């Protein structure tokens, strides 16, 4: 039961971070914020799926694929932002 509570809290935190970056993207138009927002929404979705499936499905390849895609999106956004400055 405690696992589900922490998973839900982490899901809400990721969702709030996604909304936070979405707000800054709408203000500035910077693609970095848009990609960060999408990555955090993916992490929130991953926690939602994990909460629905349960703790025993955490080593599932689907869960790791969603996490990997969100982390790769963050790395891609940072690299793209740094290349734009050069």
N, C-alpha and C positions, 0 to 999 in steps of 0.2 A: 504494500500500500504506500509506503514512504517513497518508493521508487517512482510511482506514478505521480505523486505530488511534486517531486523535484523535476521530473520530466515535463510536467505541465508548466511549472514555473519557468523553466528554461525555454520552453516553447513561447511563452508570453514575452519573455525578455528578448528573444530573437525577433519576434514580430514587432515589438516596440522599436528595436534598433532598425529594422527595415523601414518602418514608418518614419523614423527620425531621418534616415538617409534619403528617403523619398522626398521629404519636405525640403531638404537642402538641395536636392536635384532640381526641384521645381523652382527654387529661388535662383540658383546659379546657372542651371543648364549644363553643369559639368557631368560628363559621362561617368566619371569615377563614382559619384554618389549614386547614380542609377544602377550601376553594376553591383555596388556594395548592397544597395537595397534589395536587389534581386537575390543576391547570395544569402542575405539574412532571412528573406522569405523562404528560400529553399531549406535553410537550417530549421526554420520554424515548422515547415511541412514535414521534414524528417522526424522531428520530435512528435508531431501529431501522428504520423504513421507508427512510430515506435510506441507511443502511448496506446494506440489502438491494438497493435499486435501483441504487446507485452514485452517484458524484459528478456524473456528467453529468445526472442528474435533479434536481439541486438547484434549478434555476430553475422546476421544475414547479409549476403552480398548486395541486396537492394539498399539497405541502410547505408552501407559503406559507399555505394555508388552515389547516393544523394549527397553524402558528406563530401566525398571527393570532388564532385562537380561544383559544390559551393566554394570549397577552398581553392580549387583551380580558377574559378571565376574571380575570386578576390586577388589571387596572384596575377591573373591576366589584367585586371583593372589597374593594379599598381604598376605593372610593367608598361602598359599602354600610356598611363599618365606620365611616367618618367621619360618615355620616348618622345612624347609631345613637347617636352621642355628642351630636348636636345636639338 
